[in-house]
């Protein structure tokens, strides 16, 4: 189950006209029905092609956080400190982590100590570094294109190594957190992704590029190369999107495509790569956020758009209390082509001065204003920590007067979730949002009930409603009801692979192997590169004694990614069952080399050793399981019987 986190030679500057966007106002508030580069046939060309004509903008943009967002792991890309022997300890798993360079390759070593002896070690090469280094560097590895996050992050502001966000407090996913299209499509330029997988990429760019804000550039390149010019001082060049000339709503949508992190729900049939600048974001993605009573001071890292929209400045601007030229958007304060590191405070204060007479509007004492150098941002957008990323501080984009701190209850009072970018979201989208919140973000139990309620409001006939009902029954662990629901539909009408997977899992949990196999096959037909589906199919084939077929499915999965402990454990069981004891033991050892606490591998290996008369070794492995899981009564009974 998922858990959830280019060359235009010889041309003049014609691409954006956005180089002075900070504090500039929309001089051509026109929103065409369709920009020509909205067509699926128009391809992305990459930042180096844009550089051919826009070198000055390129040189500035490449120094921004967006331009530095993603790259292969090199000494130059890493902002981290390697001057001494850094180690990070996860006390929940009793594992240590150490980052280091060997020649020009970066590695992360996971190890376990017993006294002063290293009793376990796993070494993984870092392939990519995510993050500009202003706040963090996180690290990814790629196995034949399948991308995973590694369990160590550099926190630049505190100058320390620690577990990545979401890996703390006993939730360390070690080397198995899949990086899918949702993550990659915000931290990078547009990748080439295998849609029938969970985390398989065939091409990964290096950093957010021009086309994330301007749309794909192939048509623009073609037209300018052919000499087809547009006077952008008086007209709109429809071959490329200039955000400055969009309506303020569509300007905001470009920014909040990625600066509105939360519970993202895709519209039916849409992908995370379908939205293009100049389109309406809510036609593709709706982003939901939880609300808690008296917790307005808490926010997550990439929630700039949400926090800004809570501000009185923004609300009054959006409600018509500002002229079209003075609507408050992200680019009222930020020039996307210039790093905030070199943007002076006066630039942001000047944005405030567009609507406020700072000399008369500020009611603070002269002494305090002078001590703060009349810096509006310092008081009204203070630096603060976030609730999702440790060891970082960012400016809270909820612009407001400072309020006295309230005493908070230790227990959060959940008030539901709401859609930030579409206040009129439909019932089916709300249902998906509540169910996803319960699953991915371990949301409150009430969110599952809310998901059911909105599912019922959405009707009964649409395929998406069936998917939502299965999702709810899976979360509620109502497997009998799920199987009854599944028996009443034509499997060919179910086209959501995770729905098929959930149904297959329900049948497997109830030892109905044939039906489980059928639904896993359906899931794999819909998503043939999904390794979780492949491994489950291999498992149920082996449970039916279809050993040869099951082993082939597992070997196929391992050829794609040879570092899958569960697949190796299942393959080892099939080998032992077929009589190849030595190969089975090798599979178990490989699985434990990857995941030393894999209970099934420990149990299976103990069973083989016991059968060979090596009872002391078997007992040692079973005792390891008890240390990991003291409540495992079945293993306790096995220990008694040895």
N, C-alpha and C positions, 0 to 999 in steps of 0.2 A: 504494500500500500504506500502511496506517496506520502511523505511528510514535508509533512513539511516541519532554500531563500543562493590629382588625376590630371592629356596635355593639350591645352588649347594654345598652341604656339602662335606668337605674333599678334595676339588680340589685345584690345584695350580693356580696361576694367569695366565689366558689364554684369558681373554676377550678382552682387548684393546691394551695394549702395547703403550699407548698414554700418560703416566704419565709425560713424559718430552717433551710434544709437543711444548711448547713455544720455538720459535727460532729453533726447530728441523727441519730437512729437510727430504723429502720423500726418503727413502732408498730402497723402492721396488715399483716403479711407475708402478703398474700393475692394470688394471681394468678388472676383469673377465666379461664374457658375462652375467653371472647371479650369484649372491650370493644366496646361498640356502635359506637364510631367507627372500628373496624377495617373496617367495611363499605365497599366501594368507592363506595357511593352517598352516603357522608357527605363533603361537600366542605370544602375549606379556606376560611377566611373572612378571614384576614389580621390582622396585628398591631393595626391600628387598631380593629377590632371588639373584640378582647380588651381594648384600652385603655379602652373604655367602662365596664367594671366594675372593671378592675384597674390603674387609673392609677398608683398608687404603685409597683407592681411594674414597670409599663411604664417609668416615669421612671428607675428604677434599671437595668433590663435594657438599655435603649437605650444606656447608657454602656459596656456590656461589649464585649469583643472580638467576641462573636457578634452583638450588636446593631449593631455598626459594621462588619460584615464586607463589605458590598457596597452601592454606591450610585452614582447618576450622577456623572459627573465635575464637581465644583464646587470653588470655592475653599475652601468650608467642609469638604468631604470630604477634600481632599488634605492630607496631613501633610508634604509635601515642601518643600524649600527652593528658591525661585525668585529669591532675592535677587541672584544673579549669573548670568553666562552659563555654565551647566553644559554640558559635552560629555563623551560617553563614546565611546571608540574601540574598535572590534573589529578587531584587527590581523590576524585570519584572513581577513576579507572586505574589509579596507581600507575600512570604512565608519564614519562618525561619526554620533552621535545627540545631538539637542539638544531638551530639553523646554521649553515656554514657554506662556504664556497670551496669547491675543489677545481682548481684551474679556473675555467670560465663558466662552470656550471654551478648552480645553486641547488642545495639539497636540504631536506628536512629529515632528521633522524628521530624516530620514535623508539623509546627503549624503556625497559623495566629493570629495576635493581632489586637484588636480594642481598641485604647488607651492602658490601662494596662491589659485589659481582653483578655484571650485566647478564641477566638470564634470558633476555629477549631483545631483539633489535630489528627494526624495519627502516629501510632507507628509500626515500622517494625523491626523484629529481623534480625541481620546480620548472615548469615550462612557461608560465605566464605570471605576470604581476599585475594586479588590478588596483587601481587607485593612483592618484597623482603624487601621493606622499605628503600632501599638506595635512591630511588627517590620518590616513592609513595606507599601508600596502598589504593586500591579501594575496594569496598564492594559489595557483591552479596547476594541476597536472593533466596531461592528455595521454590517453592510451588508445592508440589507433583512431583518434578523433573523438573518443568519448571523454568528456571533460568533467573533472571533479575538483572540489575545493580541498585544499590541504589544511591541516589543523593548527596553523600558526599564523598570526597577524602582527605586523609592526604598527604600533600606535605612535605616530610622529610627534604629537603635541606633548605626550608624557615621556617620549623617548624610551619606550619599553616594548618588549615582546610579550604577547599573551595569547590565549585561545581566541579564535575568531568570534565575532558576534553570533550568538545562537548556539555556540559550542560549549557554553559555560554551564555550571550547576548540574552536572551529570548528563548533559545532552551532547556530549562530544561525539560527532559522527565520524571522527578520524579521517579516513580517506574515501568515504563513500558518499559524501554529499554531491549529488548530481547538479551540475550547472546547466540549466536549460535555456531555452530561447528567451524567456521573460527576463532573466538576469542579464544575459549577454546583450540583449537588444537595447538595454539602457546604459550599460557600462562600456559600450563600444559602438563603432560603426556597424552597419548592417552585415551580419555574418551570413554564410551559406549553411543552412541547417537541414538535417534530415527530419522532415516533419513526422515520419513514422517511427521516430525514436523519442527518447526522453532527454538525451544530452549528447547527441552525435553531431559534430560539426565537420563539414568538409572544407571550409575556408573561414578563417578568423582574421579580421582586419586589426590594425594597431591604433586604437584610440578613436574616440568620437571625432567625426569629421564634418566638413562643410555641409554635406548632404543630409545630415540629421536635422538641420534647421531650414535647409533650402530645397530639399527634395532631390531625387535622382537627376544627374546632370547630363546624361548622354545626349538628349535632344538639344539642350542649350549649347553643348560643344559642337554638335553637328551644324546648328544654325549659324553660330558665330564663325565657324570655320568656312562656311559657305558665303560669308559676308552679309548675312541677313541681320542688320542692326536695328535696335530700338532705342529711341531717345528716352532713356529712363528718367530724365528730369521732368518729362511731361506725360509719359506713357508708362504702362506696365508691360514688362517683358514676360509674356505668359509661358515661356519655355522653362523658366526657373522661378521659384518662389522667393520674393523679397519680403520677409516678415514685416518690415517697416510699413509696407503698403497693404497689409491685411487689416481687417477689423480688429479691434482690441480683443474681442473674444477669441478669435482664431490665433492671434499672437500668443495669448495665454495658453491655448491648447498645445502649441509647439513646446513651450517650456514644461507644462505639467504632464506631458507624455512621460517624462522621466523624473521630474522634480515633484511628483505626487506619488510617492511610494505608499503602498498599502495593499489592500486585498483586491487585486485586479481581476475583473470578470470580463472575459471576451464575449462580444456579441456572437450570436449563432453564425458559424461558418467563417469567422474572422481569425486572423493570426496576429501575433505581436509585431509582425513586420508589415502589416497592411496599411496602417496609418501613415499618411504622408503630410508634410507641412502644408497648411492651407485647407486641410480637411477638418471636419468637426470630430474631436476626439471621442465623444460619447457615441458616435456611430460605430465605433470599433471596440472601445474599451471603457468600462466604467470602474472607477476606483472607490472602494468603500473603506471607511475608517470607523473604528469603535469609539463610542462616547462613554465617558465615565463621569459621574457626578463630582463636581468640584475638583476636576483634574485638568483645567484649561491650561495650566502652566506646563503640562507634560507633553512632549512631542517626540516624534521619531526623526531620524537624521534627514532623510530626503522627503520632507513634508513641507517644503518651502511654499508651494502653491496653496496647500490647504491652510497653512497658518496665515499667509497673506490675505486669503479670502475671508478670514475671521475678523480682519481689521476694519475698523470704522472707516478708515481712509478708502479702502477698497470698496466696501459696501456702498458708501455714498457715491463713489465714482461710477460703480456699475449701475446704480439706480438712477443715473442721469443727472446727478448733481455736479458733474464735471463736463466740460465741452468735449467733443470728439477728439480734439487735439490734446486734451489734458487727462484722458482716461489713464488710470493707474494700471500699468502692466509691469512685468518683470523688467522689460528693457527701459522702463522709466528710470531705473537706477543702475542697471547692469548693461555694460557693453559686452556682448558674448565673445567679441574678438580680443578682449583685453583681460589679462589675469587680475583677479581682485588683489593680488599681492602688490600690484603696481598702480592700482586705482586709488587715488587719494581720497581721504575722508571728505574733502570739500565737494567731490563729485556727488556723493550720496546726499550730503546736506543741501546741495543745489537742487536735487530732486524734490526734497521737502519744500524748498522755497518756491517751487512752481505753484503751490497751492497755499502755503502758509507764509505770512510775514513773520519770519523767525524772531525779529527784534521785539515784536509785540505779542506774538502768540505764546511764547514760552513764559511760564509763570514762576519759574525757579528764581532763586536769589541770584544777584549778580556774581556773588562770590562762587557759588556752585557752578554757574554757567562758565565763568572764567576758568575754573579749575578743570572743567570738562572741555574747554576750548570750543564751547558752543557746538559740541558734536551731538546731533540729534540721535544718530544711530546708537551711540553708547548708552543713552537713557531709555529710548523707546523701542530698541531692538537689542536687548542685552545679550551678552554671551551666556550660554547655558549648556548644560549637559543634555544628552538625549537618553530616552528610555530603551533604545534598541542597540546603540553602539557604545560600549564602555570606553573610558579614557579619552573622550573627545569633547570639545566644546564648539558650538556654532552659534551664529546669530539667530535668535528666534525671530521669524518673519511675521509674527503676530504683533503688529504695530499698535501700541497702546500706552497709556500712562501706567507707570509702575503702581502695583497694588500691594497692600500689606499681605504677607504670607499667611495662609490659613493653615490651621492644624488639620492634617489629613488623617483619615481613618486608615488603619493598617489593611483593611479589606476594601478593595475597589468595588464601587457600586455601579455595575454595568447597566448602561442605559440604551443599549442597542448599537447598531451600526447605521451609517448613512452614506449615501453616494455624494462625493465631493463635486464631481464634474457633471452631474445630471440630477437635479432635484426631483425630476419626474420619472425616475427609473421604474421599469415595469416589474410586475410581481415575479416573473420567472428569473429576472436578473437578481432581484433581492433574495430569492430562494437560493440561487447558486452562491451568492455572496455569504449568506449566513452559514451554509454548509461548508464552504471553503474556509471560512473563519474558524469553524469548529475543528476542522481537520488540520489545516496548515499551521494555524496560529494557536492551536489548543485553546480555542475560545470557550467561553462559559457554556454549560449544558443548556442554558436557555436559548443559545444561538441555534442549537439543533432544532429545538421546538419551533423557533421562529422560522427556520428553513422549511419545516413541514407546513406551517401555516401559509407561507407565501407560495409553496408548491401547490397547495390546494386551491389557492386563488388563481393560479396560472391555468387551471383547467385539467383535463384528463387525457386528451387525445394526442397532443404533440409528442414526438420522440424525446424532446428535451425533458418533458415532464417525467417520462419513464426513467430517464437517466437520473433525474433528481431524486425520484422515489428510491431507486436502488442505492444512491449515495446516502440518503438518510438512513435506510435500513442497515446499511453497512456500518455507519457511525453508531447507530443505536444497538448494534449487534443482534438484530432481529433476523437471523438467517433463515428461519423457517418461512417467515413472511416473504423474504426476498426470493427464495426458491419457488414459492407459490406464484409470486408475481412473474418470475421468469418463465415458468411453465406455460403461461397464458399468452406469450407473444411468439411471433416468428423470429427466430434468431437472426435471420437475414435483414430484419428491419432495425436491428440494433447496430448502430454505426459509431458509437462512442467506445473506443477500446478499453478505457478504464471501467466502464459499466460492465463489459464482458468479463474483465479481470475480477471485479468484485463478486460477480455471480459465480465465477469459477472457484473463487476462494471459499465462498459459502458452501458449495457442494463438496469441495475438498475437506473442509473442516467437519463435514458430516459423513465422511467416508464414501461419498458417492463419486467414485473415481471416474466413471465413464462420462457422466455429465460434466464433471470438473474439466476433464480433458477436452470435451467439446467446446466449452466456453473459453478455455485458455487458447485453443486453436483459433477461435473466432477473434479473440483479442490480438493474437499474433498475426493473423491475416490483415487486420486493420493497421497494425503497427509492427511490421516485421523486424525492425531494428531495436525494439525495446527488450533489453536484456532481462528485466524482471519477468516479463511474460514468457520469454524463452526458458528461463530457469524453472518457472512454475510448471510449464508443460513437461519438461524433462522429469521433474519430480513426480508428477502424477502418473507418467508412463512407467516409471520404475515401481511405483506403488502398485501398479497392475501387473508387475512382472514382465512388462514389455522392455526388457533390459537393453537389448541392442538398440532399439529405436530411441529409448530415453538417453542412453549414453551418447548417441550421435547428436541429439539436440543439445545436450550439455557441452559436448566438445565443440559444437558450432558456436555456442555462446562464449566459451573460453578462448576460441580462436580470435574472437572480436575483442575480448578483454580477459587476459589470463590471470588477472588479480581479483578474482571473485571467490571469496571464501565459501559462500553457501553453495555455489555451483560445484566447486571442488569437493565439498563434503558429500553432496548428492552423488557425484560421479564416483567417489570412493565407496559409497554404500553399494552402488550398482556393481562395481568391480568385485567387491567382497562377495556379494550375492551370487555373482556368476562364477566364483571360484578363484579369481585372481587376487589373492590375499595381499601379496607384496605391492601390487599396483594400488590397491585400495589404501594400504598404509601410507604409500607415497602421497596419494591425494590428500589424506588427512593431515600429513605433516606439512604439505604445501598450504593447506587451509589455515593451519595453526601458525605458520610462519607469517601469514598475512593478518590473522586475527586470533591472538593467543587465548582469548576468552570466549571463543565460539563454542557454546555449550554442546551443540549437536556433534561437532567434530570431536570434542573431548569424549563425549559419551560413546560415539561410534568406535573411536580408537580404543577406548577402554574395553568395549565388548570384544573386539578382536584379540587384544592382548590377554584378556581373561580366558578366551577360548584356546589360546596357545599355551595356557598355563602360567603366564607371566602376571600372576595375581598382584604382586607388589606394585608393579608399574600401573596396572589397571586401577588399583586402589588410589594411587597418587593422583591420577587424572580425575577420578570421581570426587576426590576431596577438593580438587581445584574448582569443580562445579559448585560444591557446597559453599566454598568461600565466596564465589560470585553470586550465588543464589541460595541463601540459607533456607528458604522456604520450599526447596525442591524435595518433596517427600518421596518421589519415585527414586531419586538417586540415593537418598538416605536408606531406603529399603534395599537397594542394590548393594550398598556398602555392607549392610548387615548380612547379606547372603553370600558375600565373597568369602 
